[in-house]
Amino acid sequence: QVQLVESGGGVVQPGRSLRLSCAASGFDFRTYAMHWVRQAPGKGLEWVAFISWDGRHKSTVDSVKGRFTVSRDNSKNTLSLQMGSLGAEDTAVYYCARDFSQKYTIDFWGQGTLVTVSS
Amino acid sequence: QSALTQPRSVSGSPGQSVAISCAGTSTDVGGYTYVSWYQHHPGKAPKLVIYDVTKRPSGVPDRFSASKSGNTASLTISGLQAEDEADYYCYSYAGSNSWVFGGGTTLTVL
């Protein structure tokens, strides 16, 4: 079955960096685009980043542009999110999610990993 | 990239129907047929219940239906059941490989 397992969350000081990973299994990862979505405490879901199946096309929400970079390693079935210049507003549960091919939406989500930005 | 507008909460008794609106603009909801809805129980992964404005994924009961008119989409849940109590989010493609969520609606089954 489809599995997406995020890792790398934790407590990080403001201004520092953190790298999240997502291990995918149960499907042909190399043929699917992927997303990162986050949910701040007590807030709603926010789309964060997209990467095409081959990694050639990437996009991020304006609030993280220039600070977050999405990447993937299809040989290792792994999705990553490199986060820099972290601020309190980046505190959230970060979800790795699979793109529903040709439907411009998400069809499967991981359980999420919590990132807390605090001194 | 402003969040789509949803009511913060709705409620209904078992067996009743409720509707959740999702207001966007011509650059997201109104501009594409790519509106989805998610059911999210706190602490769990969100679940896709509607995609392509009106389609239900396999396994989602037909009590869940949806529509769109202009810049506003709607999700209707009929025959409310206790397990429907959750947060619901609309989600729309907004062009140039970008997407936007609604602010979320908490459904309470009375």
Boltz contact constraints between the chains, C-beta under 6 A:
constraints:
  - contact:
      token1: [A, 44]
      token2: [B, 103]
      max_distance: 6.0
  - contact:
      token1: [A, 44]
      token2: [B, 104]
      max_distance: 6.0
  - contact:
      token1: [A, 45]
      token2: [B, 89]
      max_distance: 6.0
  - contact:
      token1: [A, 45]
      token2: [B, 101]
      max_distance: 6.0
  - contact:
      token1: [A, 47]
      token2: [B, 99]
      max_distance: 6.0
  - contact:
      token1: [A, 50]
      token2: [B, 97]
      max_distance: 6.0
  - contact:
      token1: [A, 59]
      token2: [B, 97]
      max_distance: 6.0
  - contact:
      token1: [A, 59]
      token2: [B, 98]
      max_distance: 6.0
  - contact:
      token1: [A, 62]
      token2: [B, 1]
      max_distance: 6.0
  - contact:
      token1: [A, 103]
      token2: [B, 51]
      max_distance: 6.0
  - contact:
      token1: [A, 104]
      token2: [B, 34]
      max_distance: 6.0
  - contact:
      token1: [A, 104]
      token2: [B, 93]
      max_distance: 6.0
  - contact:
      token1: [A, 105]
      token2: [B, 36]
      max_distance: 6.0
  - contact:
      token1: [A, 105]
      token2: [B, 51]
      max_distance: 6.0
  - contact:
      token1: [A, 107]
      token2: [B, 48]
      max_distance: 6.0
  - contact:
      token1: [A, 109]
      token2: [B, 45]
      max_distance: 6.0
  - contact:
      token1: [A, 109]
      token2: [B, 46]
      max_distance: 6.0
  - contact:
      token1: [A, 111]
      token2: [B, 45]
      max_distance: 6.0
